[in-house]
Amino acid sequence: MASSGLKSGLSSGILQGVKTGLGLASSRSGLLSGITNDLSIKNKMQNPVLLASARNSCPFFYWNSENVTLSGSNVTVVDNLLNTFNPLYETAESSLSKVSDPLYVPKSVFNNRASIQFDTTDTFTTGNSGVPSMANTSEMTLIMVCKPISTTRSILFWKQDTSSGTFPTVGDLSVEFDGTNVDVIFTGNPTTQTATYTTKNPMLKDNWFILTVKARLSLPDGPGSCIDLFINGTRDRVLVSDTITSLPRVATDKWVNGFISFGNNGYSTSPGSLGGNNHIAAGLIIEEWINESEQLRLENYFRWYYGYNF
């Protein structure tokens, strides 16, 4: 075909359309290969509800604000959306109960999704005798969609690894907001070994983001490898202090029955009055230190669910 023919309506129209279609079929952009931005790329997402049937994932609890029971504007029941349990680690479905009167706030998140506002006494918790609790594994991944607004220290999530109420003990994990950044405090050996990491992002307060925290009772890569921290999928972990050098190995120790809580529950590494009114829209706990691929797929699901605003 002459060059003039290539510029004809046929070439510029029909042929260009075919070319464009073929090009899209094989394109591999950064977004396509990583963060998704199209509803058709479902193979890049993992719906948390389906994790319980996935071969190598061990979910413990998943909730979001669209699936709670209300009395007026206050939450009375928080459902475990997994609706099942993974027989690798659990013998029954996990449950959380509400404490005080968490406030349901409709259309407060992107994509017209709802959130829950936790004041200084509000909690979703297993209590110290939750059945079942994470007693058969030594790893955990926490993913939350949250908006901290407290100007003083407040709690977003707490895992107290004891049934006695003693504070602190080996395995205690506190995820707190200090008024500017997220702090993760992990206890290795009470009073002598603790790890504290923080984010370094001045845009967290009063903004929605995906928070991912990983914790494990081992140091596979030496000191500092028991905690990892991500904001919107980007690793954001700044060392404050870390003296943990002798955590139990995976083969010799597990989590024990203890408090697992979203929201304020009266405990803090900084005792005293706690701030409140932070918003949490969704929370997911997995009994594994998930790999980067699994983490990306789950975070992509929350990106899609909340309208690609993270």
SULQUIBEL-V855936 format. One record per residue. N is the residue number from 1. RES is the residue in one small letter. PHI is phi in whole degrees, 0 to 359 (* if undefined). OMEGA is omega as a letter, one per 30 degrees, with the letter a starting at -180 (NA if undefined). Layout:
BEGIN
N;RES;PHI;OMEGA + N;RES;PHI;OMEGA
END
This chain:
BEGIN
1;m;*;l + 2;a;294;a + 3;s;298;l + 4;s;294;l + 5;g;291;l + 6;l;297;a + 7;k;265;a + 8;s;289;l + 9;g;300;l + 10;l;299;a + 11;s;291;a + 12;s;287;a + 13;g;261;a + 14;i;297;a + 15;l;295;l + 16;q;296;l + 17;g;297;l + 18;v;297;a + 19;k;300;l + 20;t;298;l + 21;g;299;l + 22;l;296;a + 23;g;296;l + 24;l;294;a + 25;a;296;a + 26;s;245;a + 27;s;292;l + 28;r;222;l + 29;s;278;l + 30;g;299;l + 31;l;294;a + 32;l;295;a + 33;s;278;a + 34;g;238;l + 35;i;291;a + 36;t;271;l + 37;n;222;a + 38;d;213;a + 39;l;296;a + 40;s;282;a + 41;i;269;a + 42;k;289;l + 43;n;286;l + 44;k;261;a + 45;m;236;l + 46;q;228;l + 47;n;290;a + 48;p;303;a + 49;v;299;a + 50;l;269;a + 51;l;296;a + 52;a;297;l + 53;s;259;l + 54;a;286;a + 55;r;292;a + 56;n;241;l + 57;s;246;a + 58;c;233;a + 59;p;288;l + 60;f;251;a + 61;f;204;l + 62;y;220;l + 63;w;222;l + 64;n;218;a + 65;s;286;l + 66;e;282;a + 67;n;231;l + 68;v;230;l + 69;t;262;a + 70;l;241;l + 71;s;237;a + 72;g;69;l + 73;s;253;a + 74;n;251;a + 75;v;283;l + 76;t;249;a + 77;v;220;l + 78;v;246;a + 79;d;271;l + 80;n;275;a + 81;l;288;l + 82;l;293;l + 83;n;56;l + 84;t;195;l + 85;f;216;l + 86;n;265;a + 87;p;294;l + 88;l;297;a + 89;y;235;a + 90;e;236;l + 91;t;246;l + 92;a;202;a + 93;e;291;l + 94;s;287;l + 95;s;218;l + 96;l;237;l + 97;s;244;a + 98;k;267;l + 99;v;240;a + 100;s;68;a + 101;d;223;l + 102;p;307;a + 103;l;263;l + 104;y;278;a + 105;v;238;a + 106;p;289;l + 107;k;50;a + 108;s;257;l + 109;v;241;l + 110;f;307;l + 111;n;66;l + 112;n;61;l + 113;r;276;a + 114;a;267;l + 115;s;217;l + 116;i;243;l + 117;q;260;a + 118;f;253;l + 119;d;275;a + 120;t;290;a + 121;t;238;a + 122;d;275;a + 123;t;207;l + 124;f;255;a + 125;t;214;l + 126;t;276;a + 127;g;71;a + 128;n;272;l + 129;s;225;a + 130;g;301;l + 131;v;235;f + 132;p;275;l + 133;s;238;a + 134;m;279;a + 135;a;251;a + 136;n;238;a + 137;t;215;l + 138;s;240;a + 139;e;228;l + 140;m;204;l + 141;t;235;l + 142;l;244;l + 143;i;235;l + 144;m;228;l + 145;v;254;a + 146;c;215;l + 147;k;221;l + 148;p;281;a + 149;i;234;a + 150;s;293;l + 151;t;272;l + 152;t;240;a + 153;r;300;a + 154;s;213;a + 155;i;254;l + 156;l;263;a + 157;f;207;l + 158;w;217;l + 159;k;235;l + 160;q;260;a + 161;d;272;l + 162;t;200;l + 163;s;256;a + 164;s;266;a + 165;g;89;l + 166;t;293;a + 167;f;224;f + 168;p;266;l + 169;t;219;a + 170;v;301;l + 171;g;98;l + 172;d;298;a + 173;l;226;l + 174;s;237;l + 175;v;249;a + 176;e;235;l + 177;f;247;a + 178;d;264;a + 179;g;104;l + 180;t;225;a + 181;n;228;l + 182;v;271;l + 183;d;247;l + 184;v;243;a + 185;i;243;a + 186;f;235;a + 187;t;258;l + 188;g;261;l + 189;n;229;a + 190;p;311;l + 191;t;73;a + 192;t;238;a + 193;q;229;l + 194;t;219;l + 195;a;234;l + 196;t;232;l + 197;y;235;a + 198;t;224;l + 199;t;271;l + 200;k;226;a + 201;n;221;a + 202;p;287;a + 203;m;260;a + 204;l;283;a + 205;k;298;l + 206;d;67;l + 207;n;229;l + 208;w;277;l + 209;f;203;l + 210;i;267;l + 211;l;251;l + 212;t;238;l + 213;v;233;l + 214;k;243;l + 215;a;217;l + 216;r;204;a + 217;l;272;l + 218;s;202;l + 219;l;234;a + 220;p;297;l + 221;d;242;l + 222;g;87;a + 223;p;308;a + 224;g;95;a + 225;s;264;l + 226;c;266;a + 227;i;222;l + 228;d;220;a + 229;l;214;a + 230;f;223;l + 231;i;242;a + 232;n;52;l + 233;g;85;l + 234;t;261;a + 235;r;299;a + 236;d;221;a + 237;r;230;a + 238;v;248;a + 239;l;290;l + 240;v;261;l + 241;s;198;l + 242;d;208;l + 243;t;246;a + 244;i;282;l + 245;t;231;a + 246;s;220;l + 247;l;297;l + 248;p;301;l + 249;r;284;a + 250;v;303;a + 251;a;287;a + 252;t;242;a + 253;d;210;a + 254;k;226;l + 255;w;300;l + 256;v;241;a + 257;n;298;a + 258;g;192;l + 259;f;294;l + 260;i;228;a + 261;s;221;l + 262;f;256;a + 263;g;93;a + 264;n;286;l + 265;n;223;l + 266;g;91;l + 267;y;253;l + 268;s;194;l + 269;t;288;l + 270;s;242;a + 271;p;304;l + 272;g;132;a + 273;s;291;l + 274;l;257;l + 275;g;283;a + 276;g;203;l + 277;n;72;l + 278;n;292;l + 279;h;253;l + 280;i;231;a + 281;a;259;a + 282;a;201;l + 283;g;216;a + 284;l;225;l + 285;i;240;l + 286;i;239;a + 287;e;273;l + 288;e;210;l + 289;w;274;a + 290;i;291;a + 291;n;281;a + 292;e;297;a + 293;s;293;l + 294;e;297;l + 295;q;298;a + 296;l;298;a + 297;r;296;l + 298;l;291;l + 299;e;297;l + 300;n;297;l + 301;y;299;a + 302;f;292;l + 303;r;299;l + 304;w;296;a + 305;y;299;a + 306;y;256;l + 307;g;78;l + 308;y;56;l + 309;n;246;l + 310;f;253;NA
END
